[in-house]
Amino acid sequence: MALSTGSVWPQNAATAFELAAELGYDGVEVMVWADPISQDVEALRRCVRRTGTPVLAVHAPCLLITQRVWSPDPVVRLRRAVGLAEELGARTVVVHPPFRWQRRYSGGFAELVRELEDSSGVAVAVENMFPVRPIGRRRKVSAFWPSVDPTDVGYRNYTLDLSHTAVAQMDALAMAERMGDGLTHVHLADGSGVPKDEHLVPGRGNQPCGRLCESLARNSFGGQIVLELNTQRAAGPAARARDLAEALLFTRLHLGQ
């Protein structure tokens, strides 16, 4: 079980390493974004050495706010994320499906993912997303190609995010079934079903976080579970630590650990 470095925002990645070590997480997932530490392999290595906390996964910079981290070219960003994972000994890179307007990238995305997995041995786990409702429109639309559900294309490895299933109002357990043996990575967070990506502490929303963990345990899941939470509103460092400790306890309880 790992802690996403994004879970401590607006603090930096170094804080996530320290909290992961203090609370007993097995490692971290590095969310590559504006935080300079998250982009720098040597800075990340120093965090690993200082805390004894390994990097288990890397989240490629594919958010709207990270479109120019490393490069404006999404192919370059994904290749660099895989390279960072190789250098840090992480076995997984999380990536979102292409945006619809990234026509050249989307056209070769599946082939790029396969090529990177074959050449690196790193699992490139494509994540489920959610539709949005543009201002002034009634219908939700997918900003992602070809849809918010990566099983519509078919990849070797998937990331299942339960905050995203909440926003999309999709059945998380049914999606896990569709992903099958390709489900190698989980972003465990809760959501209430409102049209907002909430990333709540598991158990505070309506998603089947506990049932998913119990199912994974029954089926001897060998992948990674990452707590990717929004603690931005926590009333200070102590409250943030309590939320992250609660999330870890919830997960271990439902995994039977």
N, C-alpha and C positions, 0 to 999 in steps of 0.2 A: 504494500500500500504506500502510495506516494502523495505528497502535497504539491499541488501546482504553485509555482512561484507567483502566479496571478492572484492567488488567494490572499495575499497580504497587501495588495495595492491599496493605498498609494505608496506603501513602503517598497523597497527594492528587493531584488532576488536574494541578497545576502541575508535579509531578515527572514525570508522563507527557509533558508538552510538552517538558520539558528533555531527557529521554532520547530522545524521538523525534527531536529536532533533532540531538542528539549522535550517534545511531546511523545517521541517514540515512533515516528513514522519511519518506514524502511528506506525512504529516499525522496527525491523531488522530481517533478516534471518541470523543466525550464520552459516558461512561456516567453518566447522571443518577441520583444516589442521595444518601446522607446527606452526602457531602462538599459543604460549602457552595459551593465554587468551581464544582462541576459544575452548580449550579442558578442561577448568577448570570452573566448575559450580559456584564456589564461586567468581571467578574473574568476570564472566559474571553477577552474581547477583549484584556485586558492580557497574558495568557499568549501569545496569538497575536503581539502586537506585540513582546514581549520575546524570543521564541524564533524568530520568523519561520516558525512551524509552523501551517498552517491547520487549521481544523476541517472535516473532510470528511464526517462523519456524526454523528448524535446518536442515542443509545440511550434511548428513552423509559423512564421509571421504572415498570416493570411487574413487578418481582420482589416476592416476598412481603414482603421487608424494606423495600420502598420504597412501600408502599401509601398512605402519607400524605405523601409528598414532593409539594409544591406543592398537592395537594388529595386528599381521600379519593375523589373522583369520577374514575374512569379516563378518562372522556371529556375532562374538563378537563386531565388529565395529558397525554393524547396531543395535544390541541390546543396545549398550551403547548410540548411537544417540537417540534412542527412550526414553531411561531412562533420558537423558539430557533434551529432550523436555518435558517429564512429570515433571521434577523438576523445569523447568523454566516456565511452564504453556503454552508452545507452542503447537498448535494443529496439526502441520504438520511436517513430516520428509521427505525430498527429498532424493531419492536414485537412482543411476544409475543401469541399468540392469547389471547382472554379465558379467565379461569378459569370453570369450570362454574357456580360459585355466583354469578357476575356476570350474572344473567339479563337484566336490562335492557340492559347493555352488550353482551353477546353477541348479543342479538337485532338490534341495529342496527350491529354492528361493521363488517361488510362495506361497508355504505352510508356509514358514517363515514369509512372508509379512502378510498373513492372520492371522497367530497366534499372531503376534505383534499388529496388529490392534485390534483384539478381546480382547486381555489381557490389552491393555493400553488405548484404545479410541483415540489414536493418528492416524491420517491418514498417511500412508506410501505411498507417491505419487511417482510412478516410472516415470522417466524422459526419453523423447526421446533423442536419441544420433545421431551420424553421422558416416559414413564409413571413412576409411582412405586409402591412397594409399601407400603401403610399398615401400621403396626405391628399385629402379630397376624393379618395376612392373608397368604394364599399368592399370590393373584393380583395382578399389577400393574394399576393403573387409571390412566386419564388424568385429570389435574386440569384439562385444557384442553378447551374446546368448539370444534368437535365432536370433535376428536382432536388428537394431537400433530403431525399432518402437515397443514400449511396447504393443500396441493394438494387435499385433500378438499373444500375450499370453493371455491378458485380466486380468486386475486388477481392484480393486474397485476404486482406486484413481490414477490420473496421474498428472505429471508436464509437461506442454508444454513450451519448450524453443525455441524461434524464432531465436536465433543465431545458434542453432543446425540445425533447418530446413533450414537455409540459406546454411550451409556447405553441408548438405545432398541434397540440391536442391529439397526439398520436399515442397508440398503445405501446409503451416501452417494452413490455414482455413479448408482445407479438413481433416487434422489431428485432429483439434479441434472437427470437426463433428464426427470423428470416436471415439474420447474419450468420447463424449456425456456428460452425467451427471457425469461421472467419472473425468472430468476435474475440479480439485479442486485447482490447483496451476499453476501459470504462471510465468515463468522467462522472463520478457520483456526486450529484447535487440534486436538490429538490426544486419544485416550482409549483405554483398555485393554479396555473392555467391562464393567467392574464397574458395579454400580448406584450410581454416583456421578459427578457432573458434574466431570470432572477438569481439563479445559483444559490439557493437557500441551503442551510444546513439540512442534511437528510433527516426526515421525520417532521419537518416544519411545513411541508406542502402536501400535495395530493399524489405524488408519484410513487410507484411501488418500489421504493429504494430497498426496503427490507426484504421484500419477496424476491427481488432480483438477486440480492446477495445470497439469500438462502438457496436459490436455484443454481447460482454459480458454484456454491460450496458442494451441493449434491452432485454436480457434474464435474467435480475436480478441475475447476477453472484454473488454467495455468498462466493466464495473462496478468495484466496490471490493473489495479483499481486506483484511480487518482481522485483525490478530493479537490475539486475545482470550485471554490466558493467565492461569494461576494461578501467580504467583511468590511466594506467601505464605511458602513454606518455603525460599526462597532465603537463603543464609547471608550476608546483608548486601547493601548496594547494589551492590557490584562483581559479586557472583554474579547478582543480578537483571539487571544490564546485560548480562552474558555470555549469559544465557538469551534475552533479547530480541534480542540481536545474532545468536545462532544461529538463532532463528526467522526473522528477516528474511533471513539468508543462505540458509536452506533454501528459502524461498519464491521468492527471486530465481533460485536455481539451477534449480528445477523449472519456473519460468516462462520460462527461457532468457534472463534479463536479465543 
